[in-house]
């Protein structure tokens, strides 16, 4: 079927199975032109209105891809948040190592335990405190065990807003094309 439609019309008329005289060929050729021209005009009128729908779909696709909830801007924002989380995990790892060293010193070194206990105000009632040379600048136990990292929600255009904008643009284009056709029809009449 596709092959017959793509063949030239003259080949069909002059094939050995289908013979027309000159008058019939001229009439059939003119009829095909009229039918073809009106069909093309009708199709183009319908297609003109489908452009509005196509534009709405294109706007929705473009805005969703660039600024939608799963678009490029939200993706880039999530990538920066991921990098911040990785940095936070590295900082927590460093703090863990420092606290683990301090814990091990307090568990296994009795003198360190006594010094820290006295710094915190613990001691026996009948104890006397003496100053030991070289222990005056003892670092206190680090109290910071990490910071609270709050995750920020990604900024994007809501899907509902994108659909409304696409619908309005499609409707405006449809109205514009309809108005242009009405103006052209009045100009022809």
DAJONOR-V687919 format. One record per residue. RES is the residue in one small letter. SS is DSSP state (@ for helix, = for strand, . for the rest). PHI is phi as a letter, one per 40 degrees, with the letter a starting at -180 (NA if undefined). PSI is psi in degrees with one decimal (NA if undefined). Layout:
res=RES ss=SS phi=PHI psi=PSI
res=RES ss=SS phi=PHI psi=PSI
This chain:
res=x ss=. phi=NA psi=-44.0
res=x ss=@ phi=c psi=-35.9
res=x ss=@ phi=c psi=-41.9
res=x ss=@ phi=c psi=-36.3
res=x ss=@ phi=c psi=-28.2
res=x ss=@ phi=c psi=-11.3
res=x ss=. phi=c psi=150.9
res=x ss=. phi=c psi=148.7
res=x ss=@ phi=c psi=-36.4
res=x ss=@ phi=c psi=-34.7
res=x ss=@ phi=c psi=-39.7
res=x ss=@ phi=c psi=-37.9
res=x ss=@ phi=c psi=-31.4
res=x ss=. phi=b psi=16.4
res=x ss=. phi=c psi=164.9
res=x ss=. phi=c psi=-19.1
res=x ss=. phi=c psi=-24.9
res=x ss=. phi=b psi=103.4
res=x ss=. phi=b psi=129.5
res=x ss=. phi=b psi=149.1
res=x ss=. phi=c psi=175.6
res=x ss=@ phi=c psi=-41.9
res=x ss=@ phi=c psi=-44.0
res=x ss=@ phi=c psi=-38.4
res=x ss=@ phi=c psi=-42.4
res=x ss=@ phi=c psi=-42.8
res=x ss=@ phi=c psi=-44.6
res=x ss=@ phi=c psi=-37.4
res=x ss=@ phi=c psi=-43.3
res=x ss=@ phi=c psi=-39.5
res=x ss=@ phi=c psi=-40.9
res=x ss=@ phi=c psi=-36.8
res=x ss=@ phi=c psi=-42.8
res=x ss=@ phi=c psi=-44.9
res=x ss=@ phi=c psi=-42.9
res=x ss=@ phi=c psi=-41.7
res=x ss=@ phi=c psi=-43.1
res=x ss=@ phi=c psi=-35.1
res=x ss=@ phi=c psi=-40.7
res=x ss=@ phi=c psi=-42.0
res=x ss=@ phi=c psi=-42.0
res=x ss=@ phi=c psi=-42.6
res=x ss=@ phi=c psi=-40.7
res=x ss=@ phi=c psi=-35.4
res=x ss=@ phi=c psi=-43.7
res=x ss=@ phi=c psi=-42.7
res=x ss=@ phi=c psi=-34.1
res=x ss=@ phi=d psi=-37.8
res=x ss=@ phi=c psi=-26.3
res=x ss=@ phi=c psi=-18.9
res=x ss=@ phi=c psi=-36.2
res=x ss=@ phi=c psi=-43.2
res=x ss=@ phi=c psi=-42.2
res=x ss=@ phi=c psi=-40.8
res=x ss=@ phi=c psi=-39.9
res=x ss=@ phi=c psi=-43.5
res=x ss=@ phi=c psi=-40.1
res=x ss=@ phi=c psi=-42.1
res=x ss=@ phi=c psi=-43.7
res=x ss=@ phi=c psi=-44.0
res=x ss=@ phi=c psi=-45.5
res=x ss=@ phi=c psi=-49.1
res=x ss=@ phi=c psi=-37.3
res=x ss=@ phi=c psi=-40.1
res=x ss=@ phi=c psi=-38.8
res=x ss=@ phi=c psi=-48.4
res=x ss=@ phi=b psi=11.4
res=x ss=. phi=c psi=179.2
res=x ss=. phi=c psi=-25.5
res=x ss=. phi=b psi=23.9
res=x ss=. phi=c psi=-171.1
res=x ss=@ phi=c psi=-39.6
res=x ss=@ phi=c psi=-42.0
res=x ss=@ phi=c psi=-37.2
res=x ss=@ phi=c psi=-44.6
res=x ss=@ phi=c psi=-38.0
res=x ss=@ phi=c psi=-42.4
res=x ss=@ phi=c psi=-32.9
res=x ss=@ phi=c psi=-42.5
res=x ss=@ phi=c psi=-37.6
res=x ss=@ phi=c psi=-37.3
res=x ss=@ phi=c psi=-41.8
res=x ss=@ phi=c psi=-39.9
res=x ss=@ phi=c psi=-39.6
res=x ss=@ phi=c psi=-39.3
res=x ss=@ phi=c psi=-42.6
res=x ss=@ phi=c psi=-40.8
res=x ss=@ phi=c psi=-40.9
res=x ss=@ phi=c psi=-36.7
res=x ss=@ phi=c psi=-43.4
res=x ss=@ phi=c psi=-41.0
res=x ss=@ phi=c psi=-34.1
res=x ss=@ phi=c psi=-41.4
res=x ss=@ phi=c psi=-44.4
res=x ss=@ phi=c psi=-38.3
res=x ss=@ phi=c psi=-44.1
res=x ss=@ phi=c psi=-42.1
res=x ss=@ phi=c psi=-44.7
res=x ss=@ phi=c psi=-34.5
res=x ss=@ phi=c psi=-40.7
res=x ss=@ phi=c psi=-43.2
res=x ss=@ phi=c psi=-41.8
res=x ss=@ phi=c psi=-44.6
res=x ss=@ phi=c psi=-38.7
res=x ss=@ phi=c psi=-41.2
res=x ss=@ phi=c psi=-31.4
res=x ss=@ phi=c psi=-45.0
res=x ss=@ phi=c psi=-16.5
res=x ss=. phi=b psi=110.1
res=x ss=@ phi=c psi=-39.1
res=x ss=@ phi=c psi=-41.6
res=x ss=@ phi=c psi=-39.7
res=x ss=@ phi=c psi=-43.6
res=x ss=@ phi=c psi=-41.7
res=x ss=@ phi=c psi=-44.9
res=x ss=@ phi=c psi=-36.1
res=x ss=@ phi=c psi=-41.8
res=x ss=@ phi=c psi=-33.9
res=x ss=@ phi=c psi=-32.6
res=x ss=. phi=c psi=-3.4
res=x ss=. phi=g psi=10.2
res=x ss=. phi=c psi=140.7
res=x ss=. phi=i psi=164.2
res=x ss=. phi=c psi=158.0
res=x ss=. phi=c psi=-37.6
res=x ss=. phi=c psi=12.3
res=x ss=. phi=c psi=147.6
res=x ss=. phi=b psi=141.1
res=x ss=. phi=c psi=134.1
res=x ss=. phi=b psi=153.0
res=x ss=. phi=c psi=128.3
res=x ss=. phi=b psi=129.2
res=x ss=. phi=c psi=132.3
res=x ss=. phi=g psi=-10.1
res=x ss=. phi=b psi=16.2
res=x ss=. phi=c psi=-29.4
res=x ss=. phi=b psi=61.3
res=x ss=. phi=c psi=133.7
res=x ss=. phi=c psi=136.7
res=x ss=. phi=c psi=161.1
res=x ss=. phi=c psi=129.8
res=x ss=. phi=c psi=127.4
res=x ss=. phi=c psi=-16.8
res=x ss=. phi=c psi=122.9
res=x ss=. phi=b psi=19.9
res=x ss=. phi=h psi=170.8
res=x ss=. phi=b psi=155.0
res=x ss=. phi=c psi=125.5
res=x ss=. phi=b psi=111.6
res=x ss=. phi=c psi=133.4
res=x ss=. phi=c psi=131.4
res=x ss=. phi=c psi=136.1
res=x ss=. phi=c psi=140.8
res=x ss=. phi=c psi=145.6
res=x ss=. phi=c psi=126.7
res=x ss=. phi=a psi=167.6
res=x ss=. phi=c psi=131.7
res=x ss=. phi=c psi=147.6
res=x ss=@ phi=c psi=-36.3
res=x ss=@ phi=c psi=-40.0
res=x ss=@ phi=c psi=-36.6
res=x ss=@ phi=c psi=-42.3
res=x ss=@ phi=c psi=-40.2
res=x ss=@ phi=c psi=-44.4
res=x ss=@ phi=c psi=-42.1
res=x ss=@ phi=c psi=-41.3
res=x ss=@ phi=c psi=-43.1
res=x ss=@ phi=c psi=-42.8
res=x ss=@ phi=c psi=-43.1
res=x ss=@ phi=c psi=-41.0
res=x ss=@ phi=c psi=-41.1
res=x ss=@ phi=c psi=-42.2
res=x ss=@ phi=c psi=-41.5
res=x ss=@ phi=c psi=-46.3
res=x ss=@ phi=c psi=-39.8
res=x ss=@ phi=c psi=-46.2
res=x ss=@ phi=c psi=-38.1
res=x ss=@ phi=c psi=-42.0
res=x ss=@ phi=c psi=-41.3
res=x ss=@ phi=c psi=-38.1
res=x ss=@ phi=c psi=-39.4
res=x ss=@ phi=c psi=-41.5
res=x ss=@ phi=c psi=-42.0
res=x ss=@ phi=c psi=-39.9
res=x ss=@ phi=c psi=-38.9
res=x ss=@ phi=c psi=-36.0
res=x ss=@ phi=c psi=-34.0
res=x ss=@ phi=c psi=-34.6
res=x ss=. phi=c psi=NA
